[in-house]
Structures are given as C-alpha cells and as structure tokens.
Amino acid sequence: MSLSAKSWKIRQSLNSLPPEQRDVVLRRIEHNQTFSEIATELGVPLGTVLTRMRLALQKLQKQLTD
C-alpha cells in the first residue's frame, strides 16, 4: 500500500470515530496537547479524556488491521 493510500485510510478511520473521540485524538496528535490540557479545555474529567483516547485507539487499530 502506498503512503498516500495509507494516509487516506488513516484519515478515513479517524473520520469514522465518534466526534468526542476524534476530537481527543486530534488535539493530542495534531495539536500536541496533554491529556490534562484537553480535559481542562473540554471541561471534562481527565479519566473521561483517557477513556475516549483508549476507545478511539482500539477502534483505529481494529479498522487499520482489517
């Protein structure tokens, strides 16, 4: 699979995540925010942010390994 095909598949997988999970992933990866910063900005507990990230990563792993 070419790099552009992989990038497309990753972007498509990110877009398929629930908005709350996608937001956490993008803030962490693209904006280099800490989980604590994300929690503060979103006004949710740190545990909620960590759970959203864990669930998102599980879904992404499943989609990208199929």
Secondary structure, DSSP 8 states (H G I E B T S, - for coil): --HHHHHHHHHHHHHHS-HHHHHHHHHHHTS---HHHHHHHHTS-HHHHHHHHHHHHHHHHHHHH-
